[in-house]
Amino acid sequence: MIRRLLRLAHINWVLVKHGLDDVILATRVMRPLRWTLYIMPWNWVRRSRGSHGERIRLALEELGPIFVKFGQILSTRRDLLPPDIAEELARLQDRVPPFPAADARRIIERSYGAPIDTVFARFDDTPIASASIAQVHGARLLDGQEVVVKVVRPDIEPVIRRDLDLMYTFAGLTQRYWSHGRRLRPREVVSEFEKTLLDELDLMREAANASQLRRNFQDSSLLYVPGVHFHLTTAQVMVMERIAGIPVNHVETLRAHDVNMRRLAEKGVEIFFTQVFRDSFFHADMHPGNIFVDPTNPDDPRYIAVDFGIVGSLGPVDHRYLAENFLAFFNRDYRRVAELHVESGWVPPETRVEEFEAAMRTVCEPIFERPLREISFGALLMRLFQTGRRFDMEIQPQLVLLQKTLLNIEGLGRQLYPELDLWRTAKPHMEQWMRSQLGIGAVVRNIQRELPHWGEELPRMPQRILEALEAAHDTRRQMDEQRQELERLRSDLGRLGARRDGTLTAGLVFAAAVVVPMAGLAAGPVLAGVPALSWGLGATGIGILGVSWLRR
């Protein structure tokens, strides 16, 4: 707990250091103390500290990788930020202050267990790019191939775990004390963020991600993924083919190469939907620092992707429901959208579909038939979250990466071709995917996928059939025995019921035999001092009792 308080104090100190103390005092809890800005000595003299955006960037860089990641996500949303802040945050994508080349060489040599000169003919000490988790150096292999070498920052994991611990604390407090905390599931969201962030520390995992994505887009005109040199890749060092391309956010350079910007933007949308719905495996860190453009064919440009530390995938259930949601959304079938939310468990089962349908229509209908430059997905998501709050819709942590990627795609599209009609571009890909999943082709693919399993099981089929027949025979015999037992139980119950009824009737007759003389109701002959009527009733009772107990 003390460590968390110290970290929180350090965060506040960094904000004050960079002249952002007004951020602290603008929070709801601290707002009553905002007057203290005027009594803080460092605010008495106006000092030149750079622009507001620059100070925010410097503070995020000093606070560490988690805060840098936050700034990277914000940098793609230029529609939500002032221009100066957006420009500064964009520098976080690949221009984080580098660590010394000597540290990079030491990590490489420790990973290989050999001097660096025995692996590379040349190693550039000046990094090509430096990010929050790792930095990239140019190099040449002994056979002359040009490559890039990615090296994880030294001693970065303890820093990440420290800030994650603080985030879990904030998430726990949010879930406990905020009325909507349980619905937003903040601890699950932080857990998902933790998984993706820690995965970035393992470059072997990133290399495997790159290999999978390269295979998915082999010989594709949409996306090129550089090859990995696995024999030179470890958990802390990764070696990849060096690529040449124009950074996707260098719009003027792309236009100077006569790149078809509309086609480029449409391909970005196509890549997203292909990754998510065809492959269920998508690059989840598509900020401008990781995306380049090959302008060799300006009319049909191709994207080049790097940095595969964060990828996302969807399970079969979420995959199907998400696809159907998108398609229903593109068709403006809000009834189906509402039904899918109930079926998938994203909203409580008692939700009234008609009300949810009307709410979704109110949020989504105004954005159709409008170009991308007039739509803000950030604002749309906020309204969707507000609508979901009314219906107790839970945040789905497994979809957080997808939402982040969609915002990145929107940010890229907004820069490249603001007139892009996202809906018309995406809808054909969704319809094609649904046809591929539900048509005859899907049946054939499923049969082909199951054929090896069927071939393995076929020799055992006669034995399986014999075992099934024997099991059926045993089951039938057991059922016959159980039926006979039930008949016996039914007979016993009937016999016990008859005895009970006979005993009760005989008891009533005996009682009458006793009551009749006592009440002076008996008339006629008397035998041994007892009226004949009482003797008759007693004999009748004995007869009834005997018959009921002798009955089988």
N, C-alpha and C positions, 0 to 999 in steps of 0.2 A: 504493500500500500504506500509506503514511504517513497519507493522508487517511482510509482505512478505520479504521486504529488510533485516530486522533483521534476519529472518529465513535463508535466503540465505547467509548472513554473517556468521551465526552460522555453516552452513554446510561447508563453506570454512574453518572456524576456526578448525572444527573437523578434516578435511582432513589434515590441517597443523599440528595439534596437534599430529596426528599419522604418521607424516612423509610422507604424501601423497600429499604434495603441488605440486609435479611434475605432478600430475593428473590434477590439475587446470590449470597449465601453459602449458599443452599439448593440451588444447582445441584451436580451430581455432582462437577464439576471443583473447585469452590471449597469443597466441604463440609469438607475438612480444616482450612480456615482460619476456620471459623465462630466459633471462640473469639475472633477479633479484634473481634467485636461488643462485647465487654466492655472493650476497651482504647481504643475510639474515643471521643474526648472528647465528641462530640455526643450520645452515648448515656448519659453519666453523669448528665445532668439530664433529668428527664421534662418534655417540652414538649408543649403542646397544638397538634397539627397537623391536627386534624380526624379524621374517621373513616378507617378503612382504605380503604373504597371511594372516598371523596373524594380521598385522596392518590393512589390508582391513576388515577383520572380525570384529575387535574391533571397527573400525570406523562405520561400518554398525549397529552394536549393539547399539552404542551410539546415532546414528541418529534416531533410532526408528523403529516401526513395518513395515512401508512401505519399508524402505531400507532393513530390514531383509528379507521381502518377496522377494525382488529383488535378494538378495544373495541366497535365497533358490532355486529360479528358476535357477540361474546360476550354482548352485552346481550339478545339474543333468546333466550338459553338460561338462563332463570331457574331451571330445574330443576337446573342444574349449578353454580349460584353461590349464595353467601349472599345474603339479601335486600338488605342494605345495599349490597353491591357491585353487584348487578343494578340497583338504583335509580340509583346514580351513573353507571354506564355507559350507562344509557338516556338520560342527558342529552347524551351525545355525538351522538345521532341528529340533533338540530337545534339544539343550544345550545352549539356550539363558540364560543369568544370571537370576536366579529366583528372585521373590520378596519375602519379609519376610513371614514366615508361619503365623505370627500374623495377617497380613493383610488378608491372605486367610481365617483364622478362623473368622475374623470380618465380611468379606463379606458373608460367609456361614451363620453365625448366624443372620445377618441382613436380608438375603433372607428368612430364615425359621421362623424368629421371635421367635427363641427358642435357648437355649444353645446347643452347638455342641454335648455334651455328651448325650443329649436326642435323638439324631438321629443316631449317630455312636458309636459302642462299642469301636472302635479304629480309630484314625485318625493320619496318619503319617505326621509329620511336614516336613520331607525331601521329596521334590517333586520327582516323578518318571521321569518327563520330564518337560521342561520349554520352551515355544515357544514365538513367538512375541506377540500373542494376549492373551494367557491364559497359565496356568500351571496345571499339573495333580498330584494329591496326591493319595496314596493308602489308603484304609480304609476298615473297616469291619462293616456291618450292625448289628443291634441288634439281628437279627435271625441267624447270623453267616456267611452270604454270603460275599465273598471277592469282593470288587468293587473298581473302580477308581472314583475320584471326580475331575472334571474339573472346574477351577475357572478363571473368566475373570480378567485380570490385573486391578488393581485400577486406576481410572482416565485416562484410555487409550483413550477414545473417543475424548476428546479435542485435544490430540496429533495427532491422525489420521486425524481429520478434518483440522488441521493446515497444515499438509503436503499435503493433497489433494487440499487445496486451492492453495498452491504453484504449484502443478502439473497442475491445471487448468490454472494458469497464463502462465506457460511454453507452455502448449498445445495451448492456444489462440495465443501466439506470433508465435508459429510454423505454425499454420494454416493461420495466417495473412501475415507473411513475407517470408515463405519458399514456393518455387514454387510448391512443391509436398504436401504441408501441407493440402490442401483441400481434395485431393484424399485419404490421409492416415487417415483423420477424427480423429485427435488426441483427440479432446474434447469428442467425443463419446466413444473412447477407455478408456479414464480416467473415464468417467461416468460409464462404465461397471465395471472397476476395483473398483470404489468407492462402487458400489452396492454389489459386492462380499465381499469386505473388511468389510463394515458395517454389512453385514449379519452375519459375523463371531462373531460379538459382542453379538448376540442374541443366547444363547445356547438352547432356546426352539426351534428355527428354526433348529439348528444343530441336536437336538434330533429327530425332525420330519424327517429330511433328513436320519438319521441313520435308523429309523424305516422303511422308504420307501425302502431303499437299502437292508435292511435285508429281507423284504418281497419279493423283486425281486429275491433274491438268496436263498430263503428258501430251505433247503435240497439240496443245490448245492454242488458239489465237487470242484467248481472253487474258491468260495470266501465265507468266513465266516464274518458276521458282528455281533458284540456283542450286546446284548439286553440293552435297556434303562429302567431305573427305573423312569418313568414319574412322579410318585407321589413325587419324591425328586428332580425334575428338575425345575429350574426357568430360567429367562433370564440371570442370572450371574453364576449359578451353575448347573452342569449336572452330574448325577450319572449313571455309566454304569457298566455292567458286566466286571470283570477283565479277561483278556485273557493271554495265555501263548504261546509264539512263538519266533522264531528266526528273528531278524531284517533282512530284505531282502538284505541289503548291507553287511551283515557279510558272505561273500561268502565262506571263509575258514571253518567257522562253519557249513554251509550248506553242504559243501562237506564232512566234517567229519561225518555228519549224513547220508552220501550216498544218498543225495537228487538228483534226476534226474534233472539236471540243464536244459537240453534241454526241457523236459516236463514242467518245471517251467516257462521257458521263453515263450513257446508256450501258456501256460495258461494265462500269462499276456496279450498277444495279444488278446486272445479269450475273456478275461474279458472286455477289452477296447471296442471291437466291439459289444459285447453283451449289454453292458451298453448303448452305443451310439445308436445303430440301433434297438435292440429289445425293449429296455425300454425308449429310449430318455431321460435318466436320469443317469448322470455319476458323479463319484467321480472325482473332478477336482483339487485335491491337492495330487496327488499320488507320493509324493517324498519319499525317503527311510525311513524317520523318521515316516511315517504314515503307512507303509506296513510291515507285518510280515509273516512268513511262518510256517505252522503247519507241522512238519516233521514226524508225526505219521505213515503215509504211504509214505516212501521215493520215491517209484516209481510213485506215483500219489499225489504229494504234493498239499496242499491247501493254498491259500492266506488268510490272515486275515487283514482287513482294520480298521483303526481308524481315528478319526478327520474328521468329515463330515461338517465342517463349510463352505467349498466351494464345491458346486455341480453345474453342468451345465445341461441345457436341451435345446432342439431344437424345434422350432415350426414346424408344419406339412410341410410347404413349404420348409424351409431350410433342414429339415430332409430328405425329398424325394430327393431334388436336390443333397444333400451331398452324399447320398447313391449311387445315379446314377453316380455321379462324381467318387467316389471310384471305383465302379465296372468297369466303362469305363476306368479308369486309370489302374486297374489291367489287363484289357484285351488289354491295349495299344491302345485303340480306342480314339485317340487324337481328331479326328473329333467330336465325341460325347462330349468330355470334352469341346471343344470350343463352341459347340452349347448350352450346358447346362449353360455355363457362360453367354452367351447372353440372353438365355431364362429367367434366374433367375435375370437378371439386374445387375449382378456383373461387367459386362463391358458394355460400351455404346451400344445401339442397332445398331448403324451404323458401328460397328466393322466388319471388313472383316474376316469371319470365317476361310478362307483358311490361312490367315497370322497368326491368333492366333493359329490354329492347328499346323502349322510349328514351331512356337515359343515354344509351349508346348512339342512337340516331341524333340526338341533340348535340352531342360532342363531335361526331364524325362527319355528318352531312355537310357542314359548311366548308370543309377543306377539299371536297371533290371538284374536279374541273378547274383546278387552280394550279399554276406553275409552282415549282419548288421554291422560287424566290418569295412567294407570298405565303408560304407555309412554314411554321416553326414546329418541328417535332418535339422540341423541348416543351413548348406551351401545350401541345397536344397531349403529351405524356402526363403533364401536370394535371390537365383537366380529366384525363382518364383515371389518374390516381384519386382525384377528388370524387369522381363518380363512384369508383370502386369503394371508397371509404363509406359511402352511403349504404352500400350493399355488403359491407364486411368482407370485401374481397381481399384475400391474403396475397402478399408479395411472393412471387415464385423465385427463390434464390437461383435455381438452375437457369432462369431466363435473364438474369442480370447481365451476363456477358453478351447475350444477344441484343439486349436493349442498348448496351454501350456501343456495340458494333454498328447497329442501325444508326445511332447518332453520329458515329464517325463517317459512315457512308453519306449521310445527309450533309455533313460539313464539307466533305469533298465535292459532292454534287453541287452544292451552293457556290463553291469557288469556281468550278469548271464551267458549268452551264446552268445558270439560275433559271432558265426557261424550261428546264427538263420537266416533263409530265411523269412523275414517279409512278402513278397508278397505271397509266397506259403502258409504260415500259415493263412494269413488274407483272401485270395480270397474265399475259400470254405464257410466261415462264411457270406461273403457278398452275395454270390450266393444263399445260403440258405435263407437269409433274403429277398432277392428280390422275390424268389419263394413263400415265405410265404405271401408277400404283394400282389402278382399279381395272385396267383393260386386260385384253387377252395376253398382251406381252408380259404383264406382271404374273399371270398364271404360269406361262411358259418358264419365266425366270425362276419362280418358286419351285417348279418341278425340276428344273436343271440343278437348282441348289440342293434339293433333297435327294437327287438320284444317287450320289455316293453313299448316303446313309441307307437308302433303300437297298442298294447293292450289297452293303455289308450285312443287312438284316435278312436278305432273301434266303440264304442257305439255312438259316435258323427258323424259317417260317413254318415248315411242317411240324417241328417239335413244339413251336409256340402254339400252333393250332391244336395239336394233341393235348398240350397242357391246358389250353382254354376249354376244350371239350370236357376233360376230366374235371376241371374246376366247376364247369356248368353242371356236370352230373352230381358232383358232391354238393353243390349249392341246392340242386333240386331235391336230393335225398334229405338234406338238412331241413329244407322247407316242409317236406312231407312229415318228418318227425315232429317239427314244431306244430304243424297243423293237427296231428294226432294228439299231441300234448294239450293243445288248446281245447280240442273236443273233450278230452278227459277232464280238464279243469271246468269246462262249461257243465258237464254232467255232474261233477262233484258239487258245483255251486247250486245246480238245480236241486240235487238231493238234500243238501244242507238247508235250502230254502223251504223245501217241503217239510222236513223235520221241524224246522222252526215254526212254520205255520200250524202243523199238527199239534206240536207241544203247546202252542198258545191257545188253540181251540180246546184241547183237552183240559187245560188249566181253567178256562172259562166254564166248561161243563162241570168240573169238580167244584168250582166255586158256587155254581148254581145249586148243586146237590147239598151243599152245606147251608146255603142261605135260605133255601125253601122251607125246611122245618123251623128254622129260627124265626122266620117271618110269619109262621102260622099259615102259610099258603097251601100246604099239602093237605089233600083230602083223600079219602079212600083207605084201603087196608094198611095195617102197620105190621112190619116184620121185625122181631127182636127190638122193638121200641123205635124203629126207624121207618118213616113212611116209605111205602113202596116206590113212590115217585123218585125219592132220593137214591134208592137202590138202582133204579133204572138209569138215572142220570150218571151215577158213578160208573155203571157198566158201560154206558155209551162213551164216557171219557177214556176208559181203559181201552176200549176198542179203537177209538181214533188215534190214541197214542201208539198203540201197537202197530196199526197199519202204517202210520207215518214213519216209524223207525225201521219197519221191515221192508220199506220201499227201496228199490235199487235205483 
